[in-house]
Amino acid sequence: MMYETLPAWVSMMFWLFFLLTLASGILSVIRRKLVILSLLTIGLSLIVPLTLFINSVGRNDGMNEWEFLIAQVSQGSTWAVFVVGGTILLLIWWPVFILRIKPIRQNNIDQ
C-alpha cells in the first residue's frame, strides 16, 4: 500500500520547526525567562508532532499528511483541532521568545 506524502523538504522544515521550538523552550527555562510559557512550549513541541504522526498513520490512500489534517479539522476531529491549535500557539511563541531575548542582548552590550 503506497501512500502519498509531502516532499522531503517540507517534512524536514516541519521537524526542524518543532526541534528548534523545543530547543528555544529549554533555553528559556534554563535562563528562567517566561518559565510557564516555556514549559507549555516544551510540552506542545513534543506532543503536537507525536499526535499528528500517530493519527496520520491510518490516513486514506490518495491523501498526503496536509490534506488528511485539513479533512479531519473540517470534520471536527479533536486530535486535528488540537494539532492546529498547538501549532498556532507554537508559532506565537517565536515572536514572544525573540522579543524577550532581544533586550537581554542589548543589556549585555551596554555593560
C-alpha positions, 0 to 999 in steps of 0.5 A: 500500500503506497501512500502519498506524502509531502516532499522531503523538504517540507517534512524536514522544515516541519521537524526542524520547526518543532526541534528548534521550538523545543530547543528555544523552550529549554533555553528559556527555562534554563535562563528562567525567562517566561518559565510557564510559557516555556514549559507549555512550549516544551510540552506542545513541541513534543506532543503536537508532532507525536499526535499528528504522526500517530493519527496520520498513520491510518490516513486514506490512500490518495491523501498526503499528511496536509490534506488528511489534517485539513479533512479531519479539522473540517470534520471536527476531529479533536486530535486535528483541532488540537494539532492546529491549535498547538501549532498556532500557539507554537508559532506565537511563541517565536515572536514572544521568545525573540522579543524577550531575548532581544533586550537581554542582548542589548543589556549585555552590550551596554555593560 
